[in-house]
Each structure stands twice: as structure tokens, then as C-alpha cells.
């Protein structure tokens, strides 16, 4: 999974040694737009991060806990997890037994297309934003489990697409809301933070300083960190690590060697990349790449 308190940054400590019961497998749908993660963790803790996709999953066993939207949540076996794009969260076990779960990462463009279909003829439009990060919904969980099973089938992309669409539309219909994009009505403070975020996306390979970010925003260094965390749910350092990992994923899929990718994406060395990568993705870069290519 992936899922602290929004006022805290991600931990810089190394993750605990993996337990023999810790495992994770990823499979992208051959037709694109959907990636499946099946995993079980007893020791691994996810750093605070977010995804560009919708992240829709079901807890299969145990208890997983995560902080999202200013509160701590627990997902029990059978519960459904619903993260919107760019929604910060962390993740860890809720009991010594750990937790198992399945997660579908669905591209925002695909979800928006499904929403547009439902919105046709509706005066208020269709829901496109999940209201809560975890819900107890046995019927929704069953739809998700069917989608997970279909995406896992080889040579059955059409089946995976259909099941995923059915699950997404049903869950948005039951647990979604219509929201106006904040970017359409930003205030001056958000505009300043947007400049800082853009700076991090452009300068991810640099040794970024708080002063550089404060200069972009026209704020003091202390105020900058507080304001950015309040706006985006994670501290600038955690956000920068997230951007670097996303850049590393893209570079690895384009054939870059891990050591070269680490240097190009602003990590001190390959070991630094591996720690941050595992903290957000749940597996080392090379293993992640082999799973994505096998799909």
C-alpha cells in the first residue's frame, strides 16, 4: 500500500529488514491505463507519498493503517481503499500479523472518461472525487476483487478493462462527489505554493534548499515549509522524493541503468535511490522494472 499526519514529513530512516512474509507483485494491463499490485507486508512501512493515478484497492487480510486527510485510518479485511490522484498518504501494519491487499492504479484520464460517460444528461455531472479514503462496502469489495482477478489474467485485457470500469463507476457512484478543481479558484497563497511545486518538478535533480523554495514563494523559510505542507499534505522534502521516484520510474522504463538513473534523478547514489524507491513503491527498482516489463 501506500498510505503520519499531514503536518509531518516522511521518515528518512531506512525501512526495516523485509520479513520472509513480505512480498509484492505488480502487473500492468497490456492495454494500458491500469496496473495491479498484490502484496503482503509485516515489516515494510511506506513513506508519505502520493500517486498520479486513482488508487483503488481492497484489504484481503489483517489490518493496514495510514494517515490521509489529517486523520489516521485503519482498513480491515474486506474494506475498500479509495485514494484520489495526488492524495498524500503513508502505510504500515495495524497488527503484528501484517496485512495483505490488492490495489488497482487507474490512470486519471481513464477515470475521467468513465465519469464523462456517466455525466451525460446529468445536470450536476457525475462524481469524480472519492469522499473518504476507506469504506466498508461488501458489494464494492466484491466488484474490486472481480476486477483484480480479471486484470491478473493473461491475454484477457478486454475482460480486465470491463471489470475495472464496472468497479470504478460503481464505487464513484456510491462513494464519490462532484468537486470543483481548486486550480479554478486559487487564492494567492495557493498560487505561491503552486510555484514552489513547479520548481520542485523542474529542479528535482538538484540539491534543492529551503531558501531556494522560499525565494520562489516570497516567504520566510519557516513559513514556506508550513504553508507547503498545509497545501499539499506533505513537507517539501517528502514531495521532492516523490517526484524523484516518479522520474526514476520513467527513466528505468526507458532502459536507463539503475546507477545512472539515480544520478540523473538527484539521488546521492544507487543505494539512496533504492531506499526511497522501496519506501514508496514497496519493492526495489530492478524488481519493480521486471514486474512491469513482464506484464
Buried (B, 14 or more C-beta within 10 A) or exposed (E): BBBBEBBBBBBEEEBEEBEEEBBBBBBBBEEEBBBBBBBBBBBBBBBBBBBEBBBBBBBBBBBBBBBBEEEEBBBBBBBBBBBBBBBBBBBBBBEEEBBBBBBBBBBBEBBEEBBEEBBEEEEEEBBBBBBBBBBEBEEBBBBBBBBBBBBBEEEBBEBBBBBBBBBBBBBBEBBBEEEEEEEEEEEEEBEBBBEBBEBBEEBBBEEBEBEBBBBBBEBEEEEBBEBBBEBBBBBBBBBBBBBBBBBBBEBBEEEBEBEEBBBBBBBEEBEBBBBBBBBBBBBBBEBBBEBBEEB
